[in-house]
Amino acid sequence: MHHPFRVGAVYRNREGPYEVVSIEGPVMTLRYTDGEVYKGDSATQARIWENIQDESAAVRPEPDLIVRPRNKGRQGTLFAGLTEHDFLAGVSVELGFGRRTS
């Protein structure tokens, strides 16, 4: 079975990052950052590693698809709230729970 692992390198699976301690045939020994040691199938770990890599690639936006902010001249302007002149005469405002004011 071909796998991407090298002894001494750090990878990760759903449990977290781990270092590959040894690879003996189809069995590999992993050491997690908390010191826990696990022996598992290298083919299974390879599938998990490849899936994580695919998921990470899918999350990264393509450079030409990055959304750039609009209205650059107004960035950083704080909203100070509405004032009386922001409303048209004769328009009523709901204050919640059915109460109205005009």
N, C-alpha and C positions, 0 to 999 in steps of 0.2 A: 504494500500500500504506500503510495506516495503521500507525504504530508509536508506542511510548510515549516515544521518546527526544528529548532536548533537548540541543543543543550546549552543552558546558561542564558538564553534569550527570555524576554518577558512578553507574555501574551495575556489575553483575558478571555473569560467565559462569563456565563450568567452569574457566577458566584463572585467574580471580581478578578483582579490581576493575579497572575501567578508566574513563577519562574519554572522552566523545564529543567528538572534535576537529572533525569536520565530517560533514554528511549531504548527499550529492549524488545525488538520485534514489533508486534502490534500494541505493546503496553508501554505507556509513558508515565513517569512519576512527576507530579507537579507539587510545588510548594507555594501556597498562598502567602500573601503579605502578613497574615496573622500567625504564620508558622505552621499551619495545618498542612499535612502531606496527604496527597491523594494519588492513587494509581488508577489509571483508566485507559480506555481504548483510544489510540491515537487517531483512528478514523473518525470516531465520534467527536473528539475534540477539534479535529480539522474542520468538520462540518459546522460546528458551533462558531469557530474562529472566522470562517468564511462568511457565515450569516451575519456576524457582527460587523465585519468589514463592509458587506453589502448595505446593511442598514445605515452605517455611518456615511457611506457615499451617497445614499439617497437623501439624507438630511442636508448635506451641503448644497447651497444654491449654486447654480451655474453662474459664472461671472457676468454673463450678459443678461441674467434674470434678476440681478440684485435691484431691489426697489430703492430708489433714491428719494429723499424727502422733497416735497414741493414747497413753494413759497419760501425760498431760502431767506428772503429779506425779513420775514416775520418770525423766524425761529428764535426761540428764547423769550418771546413776548408772553407775559403772564396775563391770563384772563382775570380782569378786575371785577367782573360781574355786570349785570344789566342795570341800566339807569332808566328813569322815567321816559326819556326821549326815545328809548329803544322800542316803545310800544305805540301802536296806532290808537287813536281815540276810538272809544266804543268797543274795543275788543275785551272780552272777559277772560279771566285767568282762573283755571281750576286750582284750588288749594288742597285738593285731596279729600277723599271721603264725600264727594258730592257737593262740598261747599263752593260757592262761587262769589267772586267779587267783580265789580266792574269799574 
